[in-house]
Amino acid sequence: MRVTKTHDLETILAFCIEKDKKFERLDKDGIYELTFYAVEIRYPEEYIELSIDEARALYETAKEVKEFVVERLREKGLRW
């Protein structure tokens, strides 16, 4: 199976859901919002300023996704 390189978390989530329906439990809107910061921050044309609350919400989403993925890997017998 060939995987396309991308930073688009919406595309990555769709691929994961296709392979494992448990990924449907993740906060899609939160993940889609993270895409902006996964891509735009790498190539900043403008200064992006976040409030503490916005940064915390994004951090919590990223943390939840990481914990979910690590859990799924362990359930599949893979070590993280």
ZINOR-V967743 format. One record per backbone hydrogen bond with DSSP energy under -0.5 kcal/mol. NH is the residue of the N-H (numbers start at 1). CO is the residue of the C=O. Records with the same first field share a line. If there is no record, write none. Layout:
NH=CO ; CO
//
This chain:
9=7
12=8
13=9
14=10
15=11
16=12
17=13
18=14
19=15
20=16
23=20
24=21
25=22
26=23
28=26
31=27
32=28
33=29
34=30
35=31
36=32 ; 33
37=33
38=34
39=35
40=36
41=36
42=39
43=39 ; 40
44=41
49=47
55=51
56=52
57=53
58=54
59=55
60=56
61=57
62=58
63=59
64=60
65=61
66=62
67=63
68=64
69=65
70=66
71=67
72=68
73=69
74=70
75=71
76=72
77=74
78=73
//
